[in-house]
């Protein structure tokens, strides 16, 4: 989060919406949000080949994040 904050412009949505939060506080926020799986997973499997957005500027892929001991304990993220 410190690296992320270092690259943010003052016009960034993060800085505007989360004004007053430092990187540690922002990390804590993410760890308690619906995005906490990005910090607390045990493994990653890429399931799709990367693809480009319609404008050709952005690329994305789908991955399964392993979040528990069972085979079905996965969360798909793009």
Secondary structure, 3 states (H helix, E strand, C coil): CHHHHHHCCCCCHHHHHCCCCCHHHHHHHHHHCCCHHHCCCCEEEECCCCEECCCCCCEECCEEEECCCCCCCEEEEC
